[in-house]
């Protein structure tokens, strides 16, 4: 754990908290937001969270470098909101940011949301309600009845839908949308597994597959998703495709082994 960059701000100590460490105390919902120069989007993102999420929560903003243009926005908002925190990612990159954010809370529910205004924050309270009923993963699903997706590259949309629907219908996964990173996880799940992803956003698929493997309850709610209108996405489909395939194939492997084990 490092030192605070400014004692007057609500910044968390820099570094990766170890699993089982004190983490953050406070409300039951921890919203993890990895950012990379999201200064153009963050004010609207913050307004959306506050307008749509009634569950008591805190926002954990994970950033890579001190020059990130998101930070001035966060610092301004921190003057009147002590539930808004900054955590510096010691690993750099989206994978490190996700891992750092997920490991910060010690308990409760962890909701991952991007700052690019793509996520449907109006669904967060329903997701938290399912967590309260015992679910360890709650997916905001674009591909179940009532869900939708607007914009984005055609190939990325198509592959994501194929992966989600096939894992649900053929692999028995209890969600139609395991690749959407707008998900709620229990801290219990995050403590129970090692994150082995090597690319980036496939962490959502990995955690969903591992929760299913461990017999942890998974649920979903219909949600809409909109392609970002400002800033640049860090999603690298070609580079990360192999990483996604690892967990896609892994679920079918688990299903086959389970079927053979019952004989």
PyMOL commands that set and color helices and strands:
alter all, ss='L'
color gray80, all
select helices_A, chain A and resi 39-52+71-78+94-104+121-132+154-169+187-192+203-213+237-261
alter helices_A, ss='H'
color red, helices_A
select strands_A, chain A and resi 29-34+57-63+84-88+109-112+137-141+148-150+183-186+218-222+224-226
alter strands_A, ss='S'
color yellow, strands_A
deselect
rebuild
show_as cartoon
